[in-house]
Amino acid sequence: MVQSRPLKVAIQMDHIEGINIAGDSTFALMLEAQKRGHQLFHYTVDTMAMEGGEVFAFVEPVEVRDEVGNHFTLGEGKRTDLSTFDVIHMRQDPPFDMAYISATHMLDRIHPKTLVVNDPTSVRNAPEKIFVTEFPDLMPPTLITRSEAELRAFRQKHGDIVMKPLYGHGGAAVFRLGPDDNNFGSLTALFGDIFREPWVAQKFLKDVKDGDKRIMLVDGVAAGAVNRVPASDDLRSNMVRGGQALKSELTDREKEICERIGPALKEQGFILVGIDVIGGYLTEINVTSPTGIRSIQKLSGIDIAAMVWDAIEEKRANMA
């Protein structure tokens, strides 16, 4: 652990009152920061403002406790210049929409003098389902399009496919279409009505029944993993959709994937990243608000929150 002066840390997040602390990675990061003696503050994106080139938010000091139903205390809040903080964690949940993008533009004004985790420019330029396409040889066959003709050709080529919205999150609107499924036309019409953005189609991976592995990387290095196994009646393995978290080690293939993408993650300022791997194929690179920290610690004893703060403290020490 790098010895560090106490840091002034703000957490940009959905309101702390509504989080489920049992599985919330942001809460794990807050507990570790408090344990190290850092000053913790809390604010929500809707209070942000930019005036005269300065960025403000309504910020409240916060104390956290690992107690269900009694997990936080907020102090008196006030409008605060965000550049006065040493570190800001951008941890609000997706969707990755124009509101999310606008927040990254505001945080650009203060980063890197104030260390924003993850780098807001890189977050804006690396949506999870697009950034991953920089490594096509590690992925299953994937198509990004709004064209029904392109989707039909892709489905004809691969037979069994999965469709999902490009900027979806948490397993929302993920559908499997088999080669004989007559819902293709209805589904593409539905997606066209609901989503203005392109959609993602991927070849269905049968190995998903054995789990969708979430691997956490800290500063470009694999730190730990949890295998998320879907319920028997569901395609999706996300814990919020009923997936079961199981202890997991990295396979040689998964280590290879991490070693391939790690340098690019580090170069772009991604301190905490969660990737998804199914049957040895990389499917997503999650850089916005990746989760999995608490599950991995509970199942494997690996303290990823501590690793993240080690990395942050080292970066801040090098900036001094």
SVG drawing of the C-alpha trace seen along z (x, -y; Angstrom):
<svg xmlns="http://www.w3.org/2000/svg" viewBox="-44 -33 49 58">
<polyline fill="none" stroke="black" stroke-width="0.4" points="0.0,0.0 1.3,-3.5 1.4,-5.8 -0.8,-8.8 -2.0,-11.9 -5.8,-11.9 -7.6,-12.7 -10.7,-14.7 -12.9,-12.3 -16.3,-13.0 -18.5,-10.2 -20.8,-11.0 -23.5,-8.4 -27.2,-7.6 -28.4,-8.6 -26.8,-6.5 -30.2,-6.0 -31.4,-3.7 -28.4,-1.3 -28.3,2.3 -25.1,2.4 -24.8,6.2 -23.6,6.1 -22.8,2.4 -19.3,1.8 -19.5,-1.9 -20.3,-1.2 -17.3,1.1 -15.1,-1.7 -16.5,-4.1 -16.0,-1.8 -12.3,-1.3 -11.8,-5.1 -13.2,-5.7 -11.1,-3.0 -8.0,-4.7 -8.9,-8.0 -10.0,-9.8 -12.7,-12.5 -15.8,-11.3 -18.5,-13.4 -21.6,-12.5 -23.5,-14.2 -25.9,-13.2 -25.6,-14.2 -28.7,-16.3 -27.1,-18.9 -24.1,-19.5 -23.7,-22.9 -21.1,-24.6 -20.7,-28.4 -17.8,-30.5 -15.8,-27.4 -16.1,-26.1 -18.0,-23.0 -20.1,-22.8 -22.5,-20.3 -24.5,-20.2 -22.1,-18.1 -22.7,-16.5 -20.2,-14.9 -21.0,-11.3 -20.2,-8.6 -20.8,-4.9 -21.4,-1.8 -21.8,1.8 -25.2,2.1 -28.3,2.9 -30.9,0.1 -28.4,-2.1 -25.6,-2.4 -25.0,-6.1 -25.2,-9.5 -25.1,-12.7 -23.9,-16.0 -24.9,-19.5 -24.6,-20.0 -23.5,-23.0 -22.7,-24.1 -19.1,-23.2 -16.5,-23.7 -15.6,-20.1 -12.0,-21.1 -11.4,-21.4 -11.5,-17.6 -8.4,-15.4 -10.5,-12.5 -13.9,-12.1 -15.5,-8.7 -17.9,-8.8 -20.2,-6.0 -23.7,-6.8 -25.4,-3.9 -26.1,-3.8 -28.0,-4.2 -25.2,-5.7 -27.3,-8.5 -26.8,-12.2 -27.2,-13.0 -24.3,-10.6 -22.2,-12.1 -23.0,-15.7 -21.6,-14.8 -18.3,-13.5 -18.0,-16.9 -18.3,-18.7 -15.8,-16.5 -13.4,-17.0 -13.0,-20.6 -11.4,-19.5 -9.6,-16.3 -6.7,-15.4 -5.9,-18.0 -8.7,-16.4 -8.3,-12.7 -11.6,-11.4 -12.0,-7.7 -12.5,-6.6 -11.1,-9.2 -14.2,-11.0 -12.9,-11.5 -12.1,-7.8 -15.5,-6.8 -17.3,-9.0 -15.2,-7.5 -15.5,-3.9 -19.2,-2.7 -19.0,0.9 -20.4,2.6 -18.4,0.5 -15.0,0.4 -14.9,4.2 -15.0,4.3 -11.4,3.0 -10.5,6.6 -12.6,8.5 -10.4,11.7 -11.3,12.1 -15.1,11.7 -17.9,13.9 -19.2,12.8 -20.8,9.4 -22.8,6.9 -23.8,3.3 -26.5,1.9 -30.1,0.6 -30.5,2.2 -33.0,5.1 -31.4,6.4 -28.0,6.6 -29.6,8.3 -31.4,10.8 -28.1,11.6 -26.3,12.0 -29.0,14.3 -28.9,16.4 -25.2,16.8 -25.1,17.7 -28.5,19.1 -28.9,18.7 -28.3,15.0 -28.8,12.6 -30.1,9.1 -29.7,6.2 -29.7,2.4 -26.3,0.9 -26.5,-1.3 -28.5,1.2 -27.4,2.2 -28.1,4.7 -29.4,7.3 -32.4,5.2 -33.9,6.0 -31.6,9.0 -33.3,11.5 -32.3,14.8 -33.6,15.6 -33.2,19.1 -33.1,19.9 -36.8,20.9 -38.0,18.1 -40.9,16.2 -40.5,13.2 -37.6,11.7 -39.8,9.1 -41.8,8.1 -38.6,7.8 -36.8,5.6 -39.9,3.4 -40.1,3.1 -36.4,2.2 -36.9,-0.4 -39.8,-2.0 -38.0,-2.1 -34.3,-2.7 -33.0,-5.4 -29.4,-4.0 -28.1,-1.0 -28.5,2.5 -26.0,5.3 -26.4,8.8 -24.1,11.6 -23.8,15.2 -25.4,17.1 -22.9,18.8 -24.2,22.1 -21.6,21.9 -23.7,19.1 -25.6,21.8 -22.3,22.4 -22.0,18.8 -21.0,15.3 -17.8,14.5 -17.2,11.0 -13.5,10.3 -12.3,7.1 -9.2,5.4 -7.4,2.7 -5.1,0.3 -5.0,2.8 -4.2,6.0 -6.6,8.8 -7.6,8.7 -10.4,11.2 -13.5,12.9 -16.9,14.1 -19.0,16.5 -22.6,15.4 -24.8,18.4 -28.3,17.6 -31.5,19.0 -32.7,22.1 -35.5,20.1 -33.5,17.0 -30.9,16.2 -29.4,13.4 -26.8,14.0 -26.9,10.5 -27.3,10.7 -30.2,8.1 -31.9,10.6 -31.6,13.6 -28.2,14.8 -26.2,16.8 -22.7,15.7 -20.2,18.5 -16.5,18.5 -14.2,18.6 -10.6,18.7 -9.2,17.4 -8.6,19.9 -5.5,19.6 -7.7,18.1 -9.2,15.5 -5.7,14.5 -4.7,14.1 -7.7,11.8 -6.8,9.7 -3.1,9.4 -4.2,8.4 -6.6,5.6 -4.8,4.5 -2.3,2.1 -5.1,0.3 -7.2,-0.1 -4.2,-1.5 -3.3,-3.9 -6.8,-5.3 -6.9,-5.9 -9.3,-3.1 -8.5,-2.3 -11.4,0.0 -12.9,2.1 -15.2,5.1 -15.1,7.4 -17.6,10.1 -16.4,13.4 -18.6,16.3 -16.9,19.6 -13.6,17.9 -15.1,15.0 -14.9,11.4 -18.4,9.9 -18.3,6.5 -15.8,4.1 -17.6,2.2 -16.0,-1.2 -18.9,-3.3 -19.8,-1.8 -18.6,1.8 -19.8,4.0 -18.6,7.3 -16.3,6.1 -18.4,7.3 -19.2,10.6 -15.6,11.4 -14.5,10.4 -17.2,12.6 -16.5,15.6 -12.8,15.4 -11.5,13.1 -9.9,10.8 -10.1,7.1 -10.4,5.3 -11.5,2.1 -8.2,2.0 -6.4,2.5 -8.3,-0.4 -7.4,-2.7 -3.7,-1.6 -3.7,-2.6 -5.5,-5.9 -3.1,-6.8 -0.1,-6.0 -1.4,-8.2 -2.1,-11.1 1.3,-10.7 3.0,-10.9 1.0,-14.1 2.2,-15.9"/>
</svg>
